[in-house]
Amino acid sequence: MKKFLINIILVLPVFMSSCSDFLDRYPVDALSPSTFWQTEDDAYLAMVGCYNRLEPIYGGYNMMYWDTTSDNLFNYFSWEGYKPIASGNMQTSDTGTSFFNFLDIRSCNEYLANEATVDWSTTEKQNQYKAEVRTLRAMFYFWKTEQYGDFPFFTDVLETPEEAQLARTDVATIREFIVSELKECIPHLPNKNGTAQGRINKQAAEALLMRYYLYQGDYTNALTYAKSIHESGQFAMPAMSYADAFLVANQYNSETILSHSYLESTSNDLYLPPFMPNMIGGWSSVVPTVDLVESYEMSDGRTIEEAKRDGDYDESNPFINRDPRLRASVLYPGQIYHDNYKNTYSGCYNSLLQYFANGDKNDDYGINADNASKTGLQVKKFLQNLDQFSDVNTASLHFPIFRYAEVLLTIAECHIELNQNLSEAIECINRVRNRAGMPNVDTGKYADQSSLRTLVRRERRVEFAGEGLRRADLKRWGLLTSTLAGFDILRYDGDVTTTLNADGDYNVAITGKSVVSGETYNFKSHNELLPVPLTQMELNPNLVQNPGY
């Protein structure tokens, strides 16, 4: 396993030519196809070079940032490229983060164009490697079409700038290609238990098809592939808490279908300060929203609205008796935070006070520093124990691309949308909830399609918070524009008390919520697709811009 991951990092730059500017050719320091494509070792290096292209899209860095393009997380710094996508302020000259590039596709095409010249030991190995690369290419096209719709489509190596000036292919055609590719690849891929961590396996390809069909609203086909993974016997919800499942030591656990790995002290490490509090040297670039916090249920399964109705929810102390996934995913005021990294926090995280009692300025108070969280909240998922990293500037982390909880919640959602077998839907939801320490679904309250739809959508939000799935969920449910249009970024006001509660944190005294100055989104329906960058339009006269830009 480790050897494979290290090879991803050290692989020679076989595939460094790019269509991204429609001019690049093979660099002089790259290996020539005429001398390289001879042995299985050559093919292996080329294949892991293709795997390395996962990072800008499916890597944890992008996925955590990508959740800021929804109502889950907030990105304060526009220059980082994600805030304009969320706020609706994208322009063709300043698109924010762009995925309108082709090096990933080109790398896969080059592999597939040259692998036949290798002296393969077995046809089975050749077919497996090809299937892995084709699945990667399908993953890349899936992401790009979700963000742009129509997209330049090519499966050959484009040799000249003129050949590279492709028009955008209709999205339906590319989607047909994605499906056919994955169906052809699945028979050539081994099961998860016969595959090194980080490599494509049969269930990973099925998970991509599952997610594809779910996003298209094809619940019958999505259910077929989710059930295939479920019945494979390869996965189980791990016998550990939700929080522990995201520790580095446990991230290759029994629910991991496919993950993307970072390794410390390499060129493929993870830089953690953007997700850390200012007080300990972080940037607070990516922080949870108040809206996300308020979506978590109470520990007994009631929503906070229901608890308010019953007189059991204290708005001045809102973080107690909540779904354990809240404490595992979000660092909120009053929470004990064992900062062994810099030993700055003597007690708890407190972003509520502008000045401490001794008159010192609070570096975690929103307006006191650019790098202070504007919502007063911090990401805790993946970072609940900074002591597990020898250096937060070059960290190891294994970020899940597909995990078994998604399979279970997909089975549940498909049954609910098809209005069939609701008992199995509830059973699948219970398995996810129980691992998190939540009670079974209240079948007296959640007994029909409408109520269960509300429940499973909330489950997806809190289960996958910070994993980059929320925007796609809102989009496919037809809720992205209505959710982000006029969306306010809020922060809690108040103070932290000196009283510890039963959850092991300090009670807080919240006095209200304020809209963060200048942080109300201007999202419109055309912002659901990203704009084609002006630089690409200038280089390629055959490109047509998405409507509204």
Helices and strands as residue ranges (DSSP letters): H 2-10, H 33-36, H 40-51, G 52-54, H 55-58, H 60-66, G 67-69, E 73-75, G 78-80, H 83-87, H 103-114, G 115-117, H 123-148, E 151-152, E 168-169, H 171-185, G 186-188, G 192-194, H 202-215, H 219-230, G 244-246, G 248-250, E 256-262, G 273-275, G 278-280, E 286-288, H 290-293, H 304-309, H 324-329, E 330-331, G 366-368, E 378-379, G 386-388, E 397-403, H 404-418, H 422-435, H 449-463, H 470-476, H 480-484, E 485-500, E 506-522, G 525-528, H 534-539
